[in-house]
């Protein structure tokens, strides 16, 4: 995306936040790349055949977390006439901004705010807003003083395990554990800790039909590998698949009998998932055990292979081991990417220290360089 496109998209996003149909409709009408519009707004109900105004209303409703334009208009009308609704929205803004003074003032003026819920379709409590996850984008922020903000809300009597309706139901602990924003600020564990000290249950944090209600799996499936060991230490359930992400070899072994076979044959998919997460997270003992107990080096699970996964995770030594064991560099993942292709993608989008070395290992091992990859490869080499 060009700098011009980014600037234009930010104007459109602000118009969606503000409910400005005219500005957003003008943007839709005049932006030349229709396929880009579909990519940006496809999950909002946007359809190229709709009028710009109709698409603008769909985008605004979606951005503000309302099921329809009628629901959004009802909210806006109520917001201008209902002081308690205004106070809730102000408190949500204060949480995102880390404005402790304003939050304290609002709670002092209206103590009942602590148990109220958003009128938006995620129905968050104020404590849920600490999770920086699953609600309006402009509030998905973790201020540096988020632990202080959480303490203010908890001390005011918030129910620590109250669920919002995002992701079919999630507690604040579940939101924090699966959000990237507290990770970026370096305070994810502190935030989880204050919630758990106030009674948050790591085994009642995500919906039963979302990763089987398992918080560690929810973290892994959301790319949040950082908190899984901490959560396990606080009593979060660890089953076979999740044990791969944690690197708990003894837990993995407990699912096998003395003959080295799965005790429960129906858990073969979980075993394969365990292998994939162990590759992503660099847990070589688990990988070696599973390769000797029913998994193959070319196992495919969730449209990816062990080699794709180790490369994505930046796990240099595991990549070398898997190549020595005969892993297929040209196998395709669910996005149609070879191992080198997905590594180049990771170098651009989710770079880790081992990715550049893995790129060179794959090329030296004969990986096919496709399309215009060589230009990008040369650029990456020039950076070193």
Secondary structure as UniProt FT lines:
FT   HELIX           3..18
FT   HELIX           21..30
FT   HELIX           34..41
FT   HELIX           42..44
FT   TURN            48..49
FT   HELIX           52..63
FT   TURN            64..65
FT   HELIX           69..81
FT   HELIX           83..97
FT   HELIX           100..109
FT   HELIX           111..115
FT   TURN            121..122
FT   TURN            126..127
FT   HELIX           128..131
FT   HELIX           137..139
FT   TURN            144..145
FT   HELIX           146..155
FT   TURN            156..157
FT   TURN            160..161
FT   STRAND          163..164
FT   HELIX           166..168
FT   STRAND          170..171
FT   HELIX           172..177
FT   HELIX           181..184
FT   TURN            185..186
FT   HELIX           188..197
FT   TURN            198..199
FT   TURN            202..203
FT   TURN            208..209
FT   HELIX           211..213
FT   HELIX           215..221
FT   TURN            222..223
FT   TURN            226..227
FT   HELIX           228..233
FT   TURN            234..235
FT   HELIX           240..246
FT   HELIX           249..253
FT   TURN            254..255
FT   TURN            258..259
FT   HELIX           265..267
FT   HELIX           268..281
FT   HELIX           284..291
FT   TURN            292..294
FT   TURN            297..298
FT   STRAND          300..301
FT   TURN            302..303
FT   STRAND          304..305
FT   HELIX           306..312
FT   TURN            313..314
FT   HELIX           316..324
FT   TURN            325..326
FT   TURN            329..330
FT   TURN            334..335
FT   HELIX           339..349
FT   TURN            353..354
FT   HELIX           355..364
FT   TURN            365..366
FT   TURN            371..372
FT   HELIX           373..382
//
